[in-house]
Amino acid sequence: MTGLISTNAFWTIWLFVHLILAVGLLGALTHQAMAVALPARQAAGGIVTRFRAVPAAGYATAVCVLWVLTFLVGSFIYTKYRIYIRIPIEAAHDYKTGGFFDFKEHVTTLGLMLLPAYWYFWKNAQNPDYDNARKGVTLVLAVMCWFVFIVGHVLNNTRGFAS
Amino acid sequence: MSMTTTGTSSTARSTSSLAASSKFKTFATTFSISGPVIYCVVQYFNWPLVTFHPATNRLVWGYEAARSGEGPNMLWYGWTLTAILIAAAVGIIAMMLPERITRKIPLALVWVFPILAIPYVIYSLMPWWTLAAKQ
C-alpha cells in the first residue's frame, strides 16, 4: 500500500470506517424506531423515555446518508471479503456464517430501496396520512439494520480485523 | 408539567421543495414498493448489469461466469444496479400517470413487500443451508 501503511492496515481502516458508520446508523434508526413505536408524551423522565423522546424527523436525512455511506464502504470492502474471508470460511465449512453474510447483503439492498419513501414520509411528518407507512418503514429499516449489524459483528468475530 | 408530543415531531415541516412535490412522492413510493420485488426477480433470473471478478479486478457488462484460474465472480453489485435502474424507470413511468391513479397506491406496500421478500431471499440461499445441514 504505497509504503505508508500495510495492505492489512489499509483494509482494517476501511472495515473500521464501515463499523463507525454502522454504529451511527444503528443509533439513529433505533432512536427513531423507538420514537414511532412508543412515542413519549413528555421530554423529561428516565433514560428510556428520553431515548424515545428525540425529535425523530430530524434523523431522516442522516439515516439515508449513513445507510448509503455504510452501503458504499461495505461494497468496497466486499471485494476483499469475497477472496480473503469467504473462501477460508467455505474451507472451514462455516456454511451458516457464509449464508448469513449473503443474507445480509440482500437485506442491505432491500433497505436501500426503501430510503426514498422513508425520506419522503419523514419530511412530511406533519401529514397524518403517512403515519402508518412512516411507522412501518422505519421499524422495518431498524430491524434490518440490527440484523445486518449483528451478522457483520459475528462475521468479524469469525474472520475479520487483521485476518 | 406541560404535555408536549415529542418523538414523531408532529410540528415538523417539509424543509425542501422535493418533500412537498407530489411527483416526487409518486416516484419515491413507487421506487420503494417495486424495488424489493424487482430485486428478487433480478436475482431469480440472474440479470446482473455487471459482473465483477475480484481476484483480477475485472468488471464486465452483464453476466459472466467465474473463469478457471481467475477466482470467483461477484454478481451482487450487478443485481443491485439492475434493480435500482428498473425501479427508477418504474418510478419515472409512475410520475407520468394522472394523480387520481397514483393516489390509490397503498402506501403500506412500502414496508409489506420487503417483509414478503425475506422468505424468498432465505430460499435463494438454499445452497448454503443445504451444505450446513450436511455438517
Contacts between the chains, C-beta under 8 A, distances in Angstrom:
chain1	res1	chain2	res2	distance
A	34	B	7	8.0
A	35	B	6	7.5
A	35	B	7	3.6
A	35	B	8	6.2
A	36	B	7	6.9
A	36	B	8	5.8
A	38	B	7	8.0
A	39	B	5	6.9
A	39	B	6	7.2
A	39	B	7	3.8
A	39	B	8	5.6
A	40	B	6	5.4
A	40	B	7	5.4
A	41	B	3	5.7
A	41	B	4	7.7
A	41	B	5	6.4
A	41	B	6	7.8
A	42	B	1	6.3
A	42	B	3	6.0
A	42	B	4	6.6
A	42	B	6	7.6
A	43	B	4	6.5
A	43	B	6	5.4
A	44	B	1	7.0
A	52	B	6	8.0
A	52	B	7	5.9
A	53	B	6	4.3
A	53	B	7	6.1
A	54	B	6	7.2
A	54	B	7	7.0
A	55	B	6	6.8
A	55	B	9	4.9
A	55	B	12	7.5
A	56	B	7	5.5
A	56	B	8	5.7
A	56	B	9	5.8
A	57	B	8	7.2
A	57	B	9	4.2
A	57	B	12	3.8
A	58	B	9	7.3
A	58	B	12	7.7
A	75	B	77	6.8
A	78	B	74	7.4
A	78	B	76	7.5
A	79	B	52	7.0
A	79	B	54	4.5
A	79	B	74	7.3
A	80	B	54	7.4
A	82	B	54	4.8
A	82	B	72	5.9
A	82	B	74	5.7
A	83	B	54	5.4
A	83	B	55	5.9
A	83	B	71	6.3
A	83	B	72	7.5
A	86	B	72	7.9
A	87	B	72	7.6
A	93	B	131	7.6
A	93	B	135	6.2
A	95	B	128	5.2
A	95	B	129	7.6
A	95	B	131	4.2
A	95	B	132	3.9
A	95	B	135	7.0
A	96	B	128	7.3
A	96	B	129	7.8
A	96	B	132	4.7
A	98	B	128	5.8
A	99	B	125	5.1
A	99	B	128	2.9
A	99	B	129	5.9
A	99	B	132	6.6
A	102	B	125	5.4
A	102	B	128	6.5
A	103	B	121	6.4
A	103	B	122	6.9
A	103	B	125	5.9
A	105	B	76	5.3
A	106	B	39	7.6
A	106	B	43	7.5
A	106	B	76	8.0
A	106	B	121	4.6
A	106	B	124	7.7
A	107	B	118	7.8
A	107	B	121	7.3
A	109	B	39	5.8
A	109	B	76	7.5
A	109	B	79	7.5
A	109	B	80	4.9
A	109	B	83	7.0
A	110	B	35	7.6
A	110	B	36	4.9
A	110	B	39	6.4
A	110	B	114	4.7
A	110	B	117	5.8
A	110	B	121	7.7
A	111	B	114	7.5
A	112	B	35	7.9
A	112	B	80	7.5
A	112	B	84	7.8
A	113	B	31	7.0
A	113	B	32	5.8
A	113	B	35	2.9
A	113	B	36	5.5
A	113	B	39	6.6
A	113	B	83	7.2
A	113	B	84	7.7
A	113	B	87	6.4
A	113	B	114	7.4
A	114	B	32	5.0
A	114	B	35	7.3
A	114	B	36	7.7
A	114	B	110	6.5
A	114	B	111	7.5
A	114	B	114	6.3
A	115	B	32	7.4
A	116	B	27	7.1
A	116	B	28	3.7
A	116	B	29	7.9
A	116	B	31	5.0
A	116	B	32	5.5
A	116	B	91	7.9
A	117	B	28	4.8
A	117	B	29	4.9
A	117	B	31	7.2
A	117	B	32	3.5
A	117	B	33	7.5
A	117	B	107	7.8
A	117	B	110	4.6
A	118	B	32	7.3
A	118	B	110	7.8
A	119	B	19	7.8
A	119	B	28	7.1
A	120	B	19	6.4
A	120	B	24	6.7
A	120	B	25	5.6
A	120	B	28	4.3
A	120	B	29	7.1
A	121	B	107	7.9
A	121	B	110	8.0
A	122	B	12	7.9
A	123	B	14	5.4
A	123	B	15	6.5
A	123	B	16	6.9
A	123	B	18	7.8
A	123	B	19	3.4
A	124	B	14	5.7
A	124	B	19	6.1
A	124	B	20	7.9
A	124	B	25	8.0
A	125	B	8	6.0
A	125	B	9	5.5
A	125	B	10	6.9
A	125	B	12	4.2
A	126	B	10	6.1
A	126	B	11	6.7
A	126	B	12	5.8
A	126	B	13	6.5
A	126	B	14	7.6
A	129	B	107	7.8
A	130	B	107	6.7
A	131	B	8	7.5
A	132	B	107	7.5
A	132	B	108	6.6
A	133	B	107	3.8
A	133	B	108	6.0
A	133	B	110	5.6
A	133	B	111	6.9
A	134	B	8	7.7
A	136	B	108	6.3
A	136	B	110	7.0
A	136	B	111	3.5
A	136	B	112	7.6
A	137	B	32	7.6
A	137	B	110	5.1
A	137	B	111	4.6
A	139	B	111	7.4
A	140	B	111	4.6
A	140	B	114	5.7
A	140	B	115	6.5
A	144	B	114	7.7
